[in-house]
């Protein structure tokens, strides 16, 4: 805008200077004598001025002819657009100016102005794809999906813009909620540019939404080959996808393939409890209890988890409580003071009816980690040691209102799950669940409510107790919490 104003002012100044010069020459009354090739030409003031103007015009014409000759030589040399550029360079200059103004308008958020500039630039450039692309992006910003789709479709015919067009159409289909078509477009776009990280990420997300784990693994492998994903992240996600594949294959009855996928998952994620549990199951089915135990011990040493303890127990389900105590002692030996290890050993001591040792094992967890599971274990210890019903009910009441303890929590939306799953049902994101303390408002997870039936059963045996009605109330409360989990 400023440049246009400057050009107008310069033009007005030149015209004014020319008028002033003509006036001065006309008023002087002097003549101009020109000697050329033996001829003498005498010009009056006005004639001299006209001759100067004609000279400028002649020079301009000569320069234009020289430019045309240069364009001809370039055309002969193989530049097929040389003539077009020569004839339309001023028009192209205007088109580039409009395009620049449109891009600046789009960047500033004025999509309507950007669209007007794009339409004005259309037809003024040797390649109109950029103007069409500007129109498509302006339409996207305005929310006009129909215009955006029409603009992107115009770009499909050119090899240079086909990828941009397909990617733009993919985004429009995603905005419409048509993930099936969007996925096909993403697959086509990725064939054109296999190293494009953003399209690969979008395709990966759509594949996980459809639970197509094999395709998702293929996409992640493509990202790993082109190094468009961090090594650790790619390795983790490949392991998670292998775990999901294992679950699906097991449900389909393809046990051998399921075991292979489970072992691949554990290899990539040796410290991730769900993957290790599945791999341990695969080793047990193959008759290798030693390898299953080794997998679990390695994962437990990195991060103790209740599901690992359950898998470790499944290695020898018929062993006596005393033998199990000894075997689990090897599991928790590295860090016996960890809260998960202490709760585990307390449960085993309760099963072995060594209630004093269970109380000693729990120690100060009532103060330092007062979760529902700890309170439930204390109620079991109280009952096992012959405590009064009042004391048992007091621990049960605390268990119902205590913090829920660790659960699988989505780090994006905060949704809580009793078991790990690959995709959050709330936000649809892949690999966002983490094992951490659940919000206080959430229902009791299964791992925290596991001891309640044992204690409630003990209360039911007190049929002669005059406070049986109160015990029934506590039972109903405890069972309600269990059902919510």
DARA-V976887 format. One record per residue. RES is the residue in three letters. OMEGA is omega as a letter, one per 20 degrees, with the letter a starting at -180 (NA if undefined). NEAR is the number of other C-alpha atoms within 10 Angstrom. Layout:
res=RES omega=OMEGA near=NEAR
res=RES omega=OMEGA near=NEAR
This chain:
res=UNK omega=r near=6
res=UNK omega=r near=6
res=UNK omega=r near=8
res=UNK omega=r near=9
res=UNK omega=r near=10
res=UNK omega=r near=11
res=UNK omega=r near=11
res=UNK omega=r near=11
res=UNK omega=r near=11
res=UNK omega=r near=12
res=UNK omega=r near=12
res=UNK omega=a near=12
res=UNK omega=r near=12
res=UNK omega=r near=12
res=UNK omega=r near=11
res=UNK omega=r near=11
res=UNK omega=r near=12
res=UNK omega=r near=13
res=UNK omega=r near=11
res=UNK omega=r near=12
res=UNK omega=r near=13
res=UNK omega=r near=15
res=UNK omega=a near=13
res=UNK omega=a near=12
res=UNK omega=a near=16
res=UNK omega=a near=15
res=UNK omega=a near=10
res=UNK omega=r near=9
res=UNK omega=a near=10
res=UNK omega=a near=10
res=UNK omega=r near=13
res=UNK omega=r near=13
res=UNK omega=a near=11
res=UNK omega=r near=10
res=UNK omega=a near=9
res=UNK omega=r near=8
res=UNK omega=r near=5
res=UNK omega=r near=6
res=UNK omega=r near=8
res=UNK omega=a near=10
res=UNK omega=r near=10
res=UNK omega=a near=13
res=UNK omega=r near=16
res=UNK omega=a near=15
res=UNK omega=a near=20
res=UNK omega=r near=15
res=UNK omega=r near=14
res=UNK omega=r near=18
res=UNK omega=r near=18
res=UNK omega=r near=14
res=UNK omega=r near=13
res=UNK omega=r near=11
res=UNK omega=r near=12
res=UNK omega=r near=12
res=UNK omega=r near=12
res=UNK omega=r near=12
res=UNK omega=r near=12
res=UNK omega=r near=12
res=UNK omega=r near=12
res=UNK omega=r near=12
res=UNK omega=r near=12
res=UNK omega=r near=12
res=UNK omega=r near=12
res=UNK omega=r near=13
res=UNK omega=r near=12
res=UNK omega=r near=12
res=UNK omega=r near=13
res=UNK omega=r near=16
res=UNK omega=r near=13
res=UNK omega=r near=15
res=UNK omega=r near=21
res=UNK omega=r near=16
res=UNK omega=r near=14
res=UNK omega=r near=15
res=UNK omega=r near=15
res=UNK omega=a near=11
res=UNK omega=r near=10
res=UNK omega=r near=9
res=UNK omega=a near=12
res=UNK omega=a near=13
res=UNK omega=a near=12
res=UNK omega=r near=18
res=UNK omega=a near=18
res=UNK omega=r near=13
res=UNK omega=a near=15
res=UNK omega=a near=16
res=UNK omega=a near=12
res=UNK omega=a near=14
res=UNK omega=r near=15
res=UNK omega=r near=12
res=UNK omega=r near=16
res=UNK omega=r near=20
res=UNK omega=r near=14
res=UNK omega=r near=16
res=UNK omega=r near=23
res=UNK omega=r near=17
res=UNK omega=r near=13
res=UNK omega=r near=22
res=UNK omega=r near=25
res=UNK omega=r near=17
res=UNK omega=r near=17
res=UNK omega=r near=28
res=UNK omega=r near=23
res=UNK omega=r near=15
res=UNK omega=r near=18
res=UNK omega=r near=21
res=UNK omega=r near=12
res=UNK omega=r near=10
res=UNK omega=r near=14
res=UNK omega=a near=16
res=UNK omega=a near=24
res=UNK omega=r near=17
res=UNK omega=r near=17
res=UNK omega=r near=28
res=UNK omega=r near=25
res=UNK omega=r near=15
res=UNK omega=r near=24
res=UNK omega=r near=27
res=UNK omega=r near=18
res=UNK omega=a near=16
res=UNK omega=a near=26
res=UNK omega=a near=20
res=UNK omega=a near=15
res=UNK omega=a near=21
res=UNK omega=r near=20
res=UNK omega=r near=15
res=UNK omega=a near=11
res=UNK omega=a near=15
res=UNK omega=a near=19
res=UNK omega=r near=17
res=UNK omega=r near=29
res=UNK omega=r near=23
res=UNK omega=r near=21
res=UNK omega=r near=24
res=UNK omega=r near=29
res=UNK omega=a near=28
res=UNK omega=r near=23
res=UNK omega=r near=28
res=UNK omega=r near=22
res=UNK omega=a near=19
res=UNK omega=r near=16
res=UNK omega=a near=16
res=UNK omega=r near=13
res=UNK omega=a near=13
res=UNK omega=a near=18
res=UNK omega=r near=12
res=UNK omega=r near=17
res=UNK omega=r near=24
res=UNK omega=r near=21
res=UNK omega=a near=15
res=UNK omega=r near=23
res=UNK omega=r near=25
res=UNK omega=r near=17
res=UNK omega=a near=16
res=UNK omega=a near=23
res=UNK omega=a near=15
res=UNK omega=a near=11
res=UNK omega=r near=11
res=UNK omega=a near=10
res=UNK omega=a near=11
res=UNK omega=a near=16
res=UNK omega=a near=18
res=UNK omega=r near=21
res=UNK omega=a near=16
res=UNK omega=a near=23
res=UNK omega=r near=25
res=UNK omega=r near=20
res=UNK omega=r near=24
res=UNK omega=r near=23
res=UNK omega=r near=27
res=UNK omega=r near=20
res=UNK omega=r near=20
res=UNK omega=r near=19
res=UNK omega=r near=17
res=UNK omega=r near=12
res=UNK omega=a near=11
res=UNK omega=a near=11
res=UNK omega=a near=13
res=UNK omega=a near=20
res=UNK omega=r near=14
res=UNK omega=r near=14
res=UNK omega=r near=24
res=UNK omega=r near=21
res=UNK omega=r near=14
res=UNK omega=r near=23
res=UNK omega=r near=27
res=UNK omega=r near=21
res=UNK omega=r near=16
res=UNK omega=a near=22
res=UNK omega=r near=22
res=UNK omega=r near=12
res=UNK omega=a near=14
res=UNK omega=a near=13
res=UNK omega=a near=17
res=UNK omega=a near=17
res=UNK omega=a near=15
res=UNK omega=a near=17
res=UNK omega=r near=12
res=UNK omega=r near=21
res=UNK omega=r near=24
res=UNK omega=r near=18
res=UNK omega=r near=17
res=UNK omega=r near=26
res=UNK omega=a near=24
res=UNK omega=r near=18
res=UNK omega=r near=22
res=UNK omega=r near=20
res=UNK omega=r near=20
res=UNK omega=r near=19
res=UNK omega=a near=12
res=UNK omega=r near=17
res=UNK omega=a near=15
res=UNK omega=a near=22
res=UNK omega=r near=15
res=UNK omega=r near=16
res=UNK omega=r near=25
res=UNK omega=r near=22
res=UNK omega=r near=13
res=UNK omega=r near=21
res=UNK omega=r near=24
res=UNK omega=r near=16
res=UNK omega=r near=18
res=UNK omega=r near=22
res=UNK omega=a near=18
res=UNK omega=a near=12
res=UNK omega=r near=13
res=UNK omega=r near=13
res=UNK omega=r near=17
res=UNK omega=r near=18
res=UNK omega=a near=10
res=UNK omega=a near=11
res=UNK omega=a near=10
res=UNK omega=a near=12
res=UNK omega=r near=19
res=UNK omega=r near=18
res=UNK omega=a near=16
res=UNK omega=r near=20
res=UNK omega=r near=24
res=UNK omega=r near=25
res=UNK omega=r near=27
res=UNK omega=r near=26
res=UNK omega=r near=26
res=UNK omega=r near=29
res=UNK omega=r near=23
res=UNK omega=a near=24
res=UNK omega=r near=29
res=UNK omega=a near=18
res=UNK omega=r near=16
res=UNK omega=r near=18
res=UNK omega=r near=17
res=UNK omega=r near=11
res=UNK omega=r near=10
res=UNK omega=r near=10
res=UNK omega=a near=13
res=UNK omega=a near=17
res=UNK omega=r near=15
res=UNK omega=r near=13
res=UNK omega=r near=25
res=UNK omega=r near=25
res=UNK omega=r near=17
res=UNK omega=r near=26
res=UNK omega=r near=32
res=UNK omega=r near=24
res=UNK omega=r near=21
res=UNK omega=a near=29
res=UNK omega=r near=25
res=UNK omega=r near=16
res=UNK omega=a near=19
res=UNK omega=a near=21
res=UNK omega=a near=20
res=UNK omega=a near=20
res=UNK omega=a near=22
res=UNK omega=a near=26
res=UNK omega=r near=21
res=UNK omega=a near=27
res=UNK omega=r near=29
res=UNK omega=a near=23
res=UNK omega=r near=23
res=UNK omega=r near=29
res=UNK omega=r near=30
res=UNK omega=r near=22
res=UNK omega=r near=23
res=UNK omega=r near=22
res=UNK omega=r near=17
res=UNK omega=r near=14
res=UNK omega=r near=13
res=UNK omega=a near=11
res=UNK omega=a near=14
res=UNK omega=a near=19
res=UNK omega=r near=12
res=UNK omega=r near=15
res=UNK omega=r near=24
res=UNK omega=a near=20
res=UNK omega=r near=14
res=UNK omega=a near=23
res=UNK omega=a near=26
res=UNK omega=r near=24
res=UNK omega=a near=15
res=UNK omega=r near=21
res=UNK omega=r near=26
res=UNK omega=r near=15
res=UNK omega=a near=14
res=UNK omega=r near=15
res=UNK omega=a near=24
res=UNK omega=a near=20
res=UNK omega=a near=17
res=UNK omega=r near=17
res=UNK omega=r near=24
res=UNK omega=r near=21
res=UNK omega=r near=13
res=UNK omega=r near=20
res=UNK omega=r near=25
res=UNK omega=a near=16
res=UNK omega=r near=16
res=UNK omega=r near=18
res=UNK omega=a near=13
res=UNK omega=a near=11
res=UNK omega=a near=10
res=UNK omega=r near=13
res=UNK omega=r near=11
res=UNK omega=a near=15
res=UNK omega=r near=14
res=UNK omega=r near=13
res=UNK omega=r near=20
res=UNK omega=a near=20
res=UNK omega=a near=11
res=UNK omega=r near=15
res=UNK omega=r near=18
res=UNK omega=r near=14
res=UNK omega=a near=11
res=UNK omega=a near=23
res=UNK omega=a near=21
res=UNK omega=a near=12
res=UNK omega=a near=14
res=UNK omega=a near=15
res=UNK omega=a near=16
res=UNK omega=r near=14
res=UNK omega=a near=13
res=UNK omega=a near=18
res=UNK omega=r near=20
res=UNK omega=a near=25
res=UNK omega=r near=21
res=UNK omega=r near=21
res=UNK omega=a near=25
res=UNK omega=r near=22
res=UNK omega=r near=28
res=UNK omega=a near=23
res=UNK omega=r near=20
res=UNK omega=r near=22
res=UNK omega=r near=20
res=UNK omega=r near=17
res=UNK omega=r near=16
res=UNK omega=r near=16
res=UNK omega=a near=17
res=UNK omega=r near=23
res=UNK omega=r near=15
res=UNK omega=r near=15
res=UNK omega=r near=25
res=UNK omega=r near=19
res=UNK omega=r near=11
res=UNK omega=r near=21
res=UNK omega=r near=21
res=UNK omega=a near=15
res=UNK omega=r near=12
res=UNK omega=r near=16
res=UNK omega=r near=13
res=UNK omega=a near=9
res=UNK omega=r near=9
res=UNK omega=a near=15
res=UNK omega=a near=17
res=UNK omega=r near=23
res=UNK omega=a near=26
res=UNK omega=r near=27
res=UNK omega=a near=30
res=UNK omega=r near=27
res=UNK omega=r near=27
res=UNK omega=r near=28
res=UNK omega=r near=24
res=UNK omega=r near=26
res=UNK omega=r near=29
res=UNK omega=a near=25
res=UNK omega=r near=21
res=UNK omega=a near=19
res=UNK omega=r near=17
res=UNK omega=r near=14
res=UNK omega=r near=11
res=UNK omega=a near=13
res=UNK omega=r near=11
res=UNK omega=r near=20
res=UNK omega=r near=12
res=UNK omega=r near=14
res=UNK omega=a near=25
res=UNK omega=r near=22
res=UNK omega=r near=14
res=UNK omega=r near=20
res=UNK omega=r near=26
res=UNK omega=r near=18
res=UNK omega=r near=17
res=UNK omega=a near=27
res=UNK omega=a near=23
res=UNK omega=a near=15
res=UNK omega=r near=19
res=UNK omega=a near=24
res=UNK omega=a near=26
res=UNK omega=a near=21
res=UNK omega=r near=23
res=UNK omega=r near=24
res=UNK omega=a near=21
res=UNK omega=r near=23
res=UNK omega=a near=25
res=UNK omega=r near=16
res=UNK omega=a near=13
res=UNK omega=a near=15
res=UNK omega=r near=17
res=UNK omega=a near=17
res=UNK omega=a near=24
res=UNK omega=r near=22
res=UNK omega=r near=17
res=UNK omega=a near=15
res=UNK omega=r near=19
res=UNK omega=a near=16
res=UNK omega=a near=19
res=UNK omega=r near=18
res=UNK omega=a near=23
res=UNK omega=a near=14
res=UNK omega=a near=11
res=UNK omega=r near=13
res=UNK omega=a near=16
res=UNK omega=r near=19
res=UNK omega=r near=19
res=UNK omega=r near=17
res=UNK omega=a near=19
res=UNK omega=r near=24
res=UNK omega=r near=16
res=UNK omega=a near=20
res=UNK omega=a near=14
res=UNK omega=r near=15
res=UNK omega=r near=22
res=UNK omega=a near=16
res=UNK omega=a near=12
res=UNK omega=a near=9
res=UNK omega=r near=15
res=UNK omega=a near=21
res=UNK omega=r near=30
res=UNK omega=a near=25
res=UNK omega=a near=19
res=UNK omega=r near=19
res=UNK omega=a near=26
res=UNK omega=a near=24
res=UNK omega=a near=15
res=UNK omega=a near=19
res=UNK omega=r near=22
res=UNK omega=r near=14
res=UNK omega=a near=11
res=UNK omega=r near=22
res=UNK omega=r near=21
res=UNK omega=r near=11
res=UNK omega=r near=14
res=UNK omega=r near=20
res=UNK omega=a near=14
res=UNK omega=a near=10
res=UNK omega=a near=13
res=UNK omega=a near=11
res=UNK omega=a near=8
res=UNK omega=r near=13
res=UNK omega=a near=9
res=UNK omega=a near=12
res=UNK omega=a near=16
res=UNK omega=r near=11
res=UNK omega=r near=14
res=UNK omega=r near=21
res=UNK omega=r near=14
res=UNK omega=r near=12
res=UNK omega=r near=20
res=UNK omega=a near=21
res=UNK omega=r near=13
res=UNK omega=a near=14
res=UNK omega=a near=21
res=UNK omega=r near=16
res=UNK omega=r near=14
res=UNK omega=a near=20
res=UNK omega=r near=21
res=UNK omega=r near=12
res=UNK omega=a near=12
res=UNK omega=NA near=17
